[in-house]
Amino acid sequence: MRQLLLSLFVLIGSGAIALILFFLWASSGRYPADRYAHEVTIETLPLKTEADEITVVSYNIGYLSGLTNNQATRRTRQLYDENLATAIAAIQSVNPDVLALQEVDLDSKRSFNIDQVAAIAKATDYPQQAISINWDKRYVPFPSWPLSAHFGSIFSGQAILSRFPVTHHERQVLEKVPSNPFYYNALYLDRLAQVAEVAVGDRTLVVINIHLEAFDGPTRLNQTRFVRQLAEDYAQNHPVLLVGDFNSAINREAEGEPRSIQTMVDSPVFSPAIPAEQFTNSAQATFPSDTPEHKLDYIFYTPETLELVESDVLTAAAQASDHLPLVTRLRLR
């Protein structure tokens, strides 16, 4: 009996050690952390220095998984190739000076290890790429079942592509959901505020690219308050664009009260490119991309230093992502 108990103890102990080692390996990254905010410059492409107007696109590309994002399904390389072509064509149709991307993969098993930033930048001739990594894990066991649907290795983030010089770039990691188990947060992505300072003539345009918490309302509200303060601080000295996926909609009842996006609407410094009274207009909705019901994506600007020319939803992107992109034209005041 003693030998049996000893064998059972060794077996259980060995399994626990193996599980701990697997968790430590799976939750570790493949990329140097000091390179989580980096820039790529294509020297052969010319940089713009002056412009009367600036066109900006914000696009959560959902790693080009279309309407299958977060579903437990096996995707084909053809799906990604077709969605990449659709996204590129939509971007080219408006030729933005600044393109802010969220949920973009750089070397992830789930998207066939395609560097989506490089592919989009090459097709659209962007000389400057500012890249902020927010998900670097060796193995992500999500969706939990079937095992064949696991994301596996993930290397993903946010990016700001620019035709103007990017003179400074940083990433600020936002609050995590405190009620999540430690192992969930260890394997999950970081929510970021990606900040790029862009030289337009003798002015500095600050672009803040965000992707906020999707599932926990109190955390999303705290993150929204943080990025509003961050943006208002920059706005004391510069024209500022705050863009991205806020994961909040005025007309989404499941979100509860208060709607976190109202925090931005109440800012005395920023204005939404689409007026707040139109947030519930289906023509301005960005999610889901096949039958848009909710506006989750926004572009906010500083009206004292930027003049709005026009803004719209870029429906040409179709279902390359589960989100539709936004396009806005502005002038520096």
Buried (B, 14 or more C-beta within 10 A) or exposed (E): EEEEEEEEEEEEEEEEEEEEEEBEEBBEBEBEEEEBBBBBBBEEEEBBEEBEEBBBBBBBBBBBBBBBBEEEEEBEEEBBBBBBBBBBBBBEEBEBBBBBBBBBBBBBBBBBEBBBBBBBBEBBBBBBBBBBBBBBBBBBBBBEEEEEBBBBBBBBBBBBBBBBBBEEBBBBEBBBBEEBEEEEBBBBBBBBBBBBBBBBEEEBBBBBBBBBBEEBBBBBBBBBBBBBEBBBEBBEEBBBBBBBBBBBBBBBEEBEEEBBBBBBBEBEBBBBBBEBEEBBEEEBBBBBBEEBBBBBBBBBBBBEBBBBBEBBBBEBBBBBBBBBBBBBBBEBE
